[in-house]
Amino acid sequence: MHIMEGFLPWQWCVFWYLVSAPFIIYGIYLLNRQVKAQRETLSLLAVSGAFIFLLSSLKMPSPVVGSCSHPTGTGLSVVLFGPFITVVLSLIVLIFQALFMAHGGITTLGANVFSMGIAGPLLGYAVYRLGKAVNLNIFINVFLVTAVADLFTYVITSIELAAAFPATHGGFMVSWETFFAIYAVTQIPLAILEGVLIALVFKYIVQSRGDILVKLKVLTPEQVTKIMESFK
């Protein structure tokens, strides 16, 4: 997904920076408020950031020139802290990867933040809220959130690439279909595997720190008790 340094025309680099900026500013505000209000959640913030860093660093070669394929790791943060704090965690990860791992780039940072840190998490959060509204099993919900956030990240990355490099014959739509069809080969199985992994990690968090999930309003005390009883 990471679009490499210097790959996008400068006009598109500026555009994606401008589009991403309001989300980042609001996310920083929410993150500061979260840390001040509930300092005991710092450990989960660190774990969420670590998963974004670890999974998004596992890049696989992609036939899409100037990009790569990998998990995103944003699903856990979306469930625990919502999409806007996830934007900030993703931004930190993407800056570190661009500066020290030659993964992504500074000129393309706005585009990469928008696809992985904004668009994917926002749709994932919508799925999460819908799942809660219909009383979907929490672990299935976490799986779906993670898989959807992963896949939608690549839908948006395909849009970013297609907008910058429309096909000579067929324009934007043909270019987008080509980019996403290539990504889908590796990304669909990766999204499924990532969903299973994050659901298992969430299960461990419920078992070890269910109290924090209650404070974050991810689960009610009754839900934690019911889940814990089902593990026995």
Buried (B, 14 or more C-beta within 10 A) or exposed (E): BBBBBEBBEEEBBEBBBEBBEEBBEBBBEBBEEBEEEBEEBEEBBEBBBBBBBEBBBEBEEBEBEBBBBBBBBBBBBBBBBBBBBBBBBBBBBBBBBBEEEEBBBBBBBBBBBBBBBBBBBBBBBBBBEEBEEEEBEBBEBBBBBBBBBBBBBBBBBBBBBBBBBBBEEEEBEBBBBBBBEBBBEBBBEBBBBBBBBBBEBBBEBBEEBBEBBBEBEBBEEEBBEEBEEEEE
